[in-house]
């Protein structure tokens, strides 16, 4: 069993070769690289990606810690745009599918980041539940896919490696059949051991993840539409509302006339009691 880096953790020979090829690309050929990790929740994606990220960092002389891990897309884009030659791990999948309702706007932002940061020679590692949720242009940018899964004994951390030329075939396969046949397109397979606590501060990682989940939940809350009434005297608002009621307007019409939503009206009614 070969142990690697100063942390002395196990990384199988196949995975070392994959990571060494990534180091070669960014060091000698001076190019950026994108590696996608996908798999179901609890399959071991974060552990696998961190194991690779730490090894790549040590081999290329780049720092890697929980400070290089991001849950928030905008925070990652800001970091990538203001730095060079970094290991950047985006752990979107750690949110447990909470951000599965992806907008085209976010996909465009992600694609633009990869294009703009091309000369920065970053190593990007993306953790996502399913690779085909990403835009096709982003998938084409990836140099490889690591599909992480549980084996028949429900042991997490198993992986299938799909190289770039096979990844395009896998994506076409999914688009035509709506089924990702990873086994058909894999180049090799293996297994990661559990090393996460050795490589990052889990307390810091979990705190950052909790903050991202809370932010996501807050962002998803419907916003009040107070519009032109924001900052107005409460008595003026109340008189306007009841004048409309006395005219015989129903609630739906009042909402349109005052240009507010039901949440705002409900809050006002509580204040008027």
C-alpha positions in Angstrom: 0.0 0.0 0.0 1.5 3.3 -1.1 0.9 6.3 1.1 1.1 9.8 -0.4 2.0 13.4 0.7 2.9 14.6 4.1 -0.5 13.4 5.4 0.4 9.8 4.5 -2.9 8.6 3.1 -3.7 5.9 0.6 -4.3 6.8 -3.0 -4.4 3.9 -5.5 -2.0 3.8 -8.4 -4.6 4.5 -11.0 -5.8 7.6 -9.2 -2.2 8.8 -8.8 -1.6 8.5 -12.5 -4.8 10.5 -13.2 -3.8 13.2 -10.8 -0.2 13.3 -12.1 -1.5 13.9 -15.6 -3.5 16.8 -14.3 -0.4 18.2 -12.6 1.5 17.8 -15.9 -1.2 19.7 -17.8 -1.2 22.7 -15.5 2.6 22.8 -14.8 4.3 21.9 -18.1 1.5 22.8 -20.6 0.4 25.8 -18.6 -3.3 25.0 -19.0 -6.3 25.0 -16.7 -8.3 21.8 -16.1 -11.8 20.8 -15.0 -12.6 17.5 -13.3 -16.2 16.6 -12.6 -17.1 14.2 -9.7 -20.7 13.0 -9.7 -22.8 10.5 -7.8 -25.7 10.1 -5.4 -25.8 11.8 -2.0 -23.6 9.9 0.5 -21.6 8.1 -2.2 -18.3 9.7 -1.1 -17.8 12.5 -3.7 -16.5 15.1 -1.2 -14.0 12.6 0.3 -12.8 11.5 -3.2 -12.5 15.1 -4.6 -10.6 16.3 -1.5 -8.2 13.3 -1.7 -7.4 14.2 -5.3 -7.3 18.0 -4.7 -4.8 17.6 -1.8 -2.5 15.3 -3.8 -2.6 17.6 -6.8 -1.9 20.6 -4.6 1.2 19.0 -3.1 2.5 17.8 -6.4 2.0 21.2 -8.1 3.1 23.3 -5.1 -0.4 24.8 -4.6 -2.1 25.2 -1.3 -5.3 23.3 -0.6 -7.5 23.4 2.5 -11.1 24.0 3.4 -10.5 27.7 2.3 -10.3 26.4 -1.3 -13.8 24.7 -1.1 -16.9 26.6 -2.1 -20.6 26.0 -1.9 -21.8 29.4 -3.2 -21.3 29.9 -6.9 -20.8 33.6 -6.7 -18.1 33.3 -4.0 -16.3 30.7 -6.1 -16.5 33.0 -9.2 -15.1 35.9 -7.2 -12.2 33.8 -5.9 -11.4 32.3 -9.3 -11.4 35.7 -11.0 -9.1 37.4 -8.4 -6.4 34.6 -8.1 -4.1 32.5 -10.3 -2.9 28.9 -10.1 -5.3 27.7 -7.4 -7.0 24.4 -6.6 -10.7 25.3 -6.5 -13.3 22.7 -5.3 -17.0 23.5 -5.8 -19.0 21.2 -3.6 -22.5 21.9 -5.0 -23.6 18.4 -4.2 -22.9 18.9 -0.5 -26.1 20.9 -0.3 -28.1 17.7 -0.6 -29.9 18.7 -3.8 -31.3 21.9 -2.3 -29.9 23.8 -5.3 -31.2 21.4 -7.9 -33.5 24.0 -9.5 -30.7 25.5 -11.5 -31.4 28.5 -13.6 -29.9 29.2 -17.1 -28.4 32.4 -15.5 -26.3 30.3 -13.1 -25.2 28.0 -15.9 -24.1 31.0 -18.0 -22.2 32.4 -15.1 -20.4 29.1 -14.6 -19.5 28.8 -18.3 -18.3 32.4 -18.4 -16.1 31.8 -15.4 -14.4 28.9 -17.0 -13.8 30.9 -20.2 -12.4 34.0 -18.4 -10.2 32.0 -16.0 -8.7 29.9 -18.8 -5.3 31.7 -18.5 -5.3 31.5 -14.7 -4.2 27.8 -14.8 -6.6 26.9 -12.1 -7.5 23.3 -11.3 -11.3 23.1 -10.9 -13.0 20.1 -9.3 -16.8 20.2 -9.4 -19.0 17.9 -7.2 -22.5 17.5 -8.6 -25.2 14.9 -8.1 -25.4 14.2 -11.9 -22.9 15.4 -14.5 -25.7 15.8 -17.1 -27.3 18.5 -15.0 -24.5 20.7 -16.2 -24.7 22.6 -19.5 -23.3 20.7 -22.5 -20.6 23.3 -23.1 -19.4 22.9 -19.5 -19.2 19.1 -19.9 -17.2 19.5 -23.1 -14.6 21.6 -21.1 -14.0 18.8 -18.6 -10.9 16.6 -19.0 -12.5 13.7 -17.2 -15.4 12.5 -15.0 -15.1 10.5 -11.8 -18.4 8.8 -11.1 -18.5 7.9 -7.4 -20.9 5.2 -6.2 -21.7 2.7 -3.5 -20.9 -1.0 -4.3 -23.2 -3.9 -3.7 -22.2 -4.0 0.0 -23.3 -0.3 0.3 -19.6 0.7 0.7 -19.1 4.3 -0.5 -16.1 5.7 -2.3 -16.0 3.4 -5.4 -15.2 5.2 -8.6 -15.3 4.8 -12.4 -13.0 7.0 -14.4 -14.3 8.3 -17.7 -11.8 10.1 -19.9 -12.7 13.2 -22.0 -13.1 11.4 -25.3 -15.5 8.8 -23.6 -17.3 11.5 -21.6 -18.7 13.0 -24.8 -20.0 9.6 -25.7 -21.6 9.1 -22.3 -23.3 12.5 -22.5 -24.7 11.6 -26.0 -25.8 8.3 -24.6 -27.7 10.0 -21.8 -29.3 12.5 -24.1 -30.6 9.8 -26.4 -31.7 7.3 -23.8 -32.0 9.3 -20.6 -29.8 6.8 -19.0 -26.1 7.2 -18.1 -24.3 3.9 -18.8 -21.1 4.6 -16.8 -19.9 1.0 -17.0 -20.0 1.1 -20.8 -17.8 4.2 -21.1 -15.4 3.8 -18.1 -11.7 3.5 -18.7 -10.9 2.1 -15.3 -12.4 1.8 -11.8 -11.1 1.7 -8.2 -11.9 2.8 -4.7 -11.1 5.7 -2.3 -10.4 5.2 1.4 -11.9 7.5 4.0 -9.4 10.4 4.4 -11.5 13.6 4.8 -10.7 14.2 8.5 -6.9 14.0 7.7 -7.0 16.6 5.0 -9.3 19.4 6.0 -10.8 20.9 9.2 -14.2 19.3 9.2 -15.7 21.8 11.7 -14.8 24.7 9.4 -16.1 22.8 6.4 -19.4 21.9 8.1 -19.9 25.5 9.3 -19.4 26.8 5.8 -21.8 24.3 4.4 -24.5 25.2 7.0 -24.1 28.9 6.1 -24.5 28.0 2.4 -27.7 26.0 3.1 -29.1 28.9 5.2 -28.3 31.4 2.5 -29.9 29.2 -0.1 -33.1 28.8 2.0 -33.2 32.6 2.6 -32.7 33.4 -1.1 -35.6 31.0 -1.9 -38.0 32.8 0.4 -40.6 34.9 -1.4 -39.7 38.6 -1.2 -42.4 41.1 -0.1 -43.5 43.6 -2.8 -44.0 46.8 -0.9 -43.0 48.9 -3.9 -43.9 52.6 -3.6 -45.3 52.1 -0.1 -42.0 51.3 1.4 -41.2 54.0 4.0 -44.7 55.6 3.8 -46.6 56.5 6.9 -48.6 53.6 8.2 -51.7 55.7 8.6 -51.6 56.8 4.9 -51.3 53.1 3.8 -54.1 52.0 6.1 -56.5 54.8 4.9 -55.7 54.0 1.3 -56.5 50.4 1.8 -59.8 50.9 3.6 -60.9 53.6 1.2 -60.5 51.0 -1.6 -62.5 48.5 0.5 -65.3 51.0 1.0 -65.4 51.5 -2.8 -66.2 47.9 -3.1 -62.9 46.7 -4.5 -62.1 43.0 -3.7 -58.7 41.9 -2.4 -57.3 40.9 -5.8 -58.1 44.3 -7.3 -56.6 46.1 -4.2 -53.4 44.2 -4.7 -53.2 45.3 -8.3 -54.1 48.9 -7.6 -51.7 49.3 -4.7 -49.1 47.1 -6.5 -48.4 44.9 -3.5 -48.5 41.2 -2.8 -50.5 39.1 -0.4 -47.5 38.7 2.0 -47.2 42.4 2.4 -50.9 42.9 2.9 -50.9 40.1 5.5 -48.1 41.8 7.4 -49.9 45.2 7.3 -53.2 43.6 8.6 -51.3 42.2 11.6 -49.9 45.7 12.3 -53.3 47.3 12.1 -54.9 45.0 14.6 
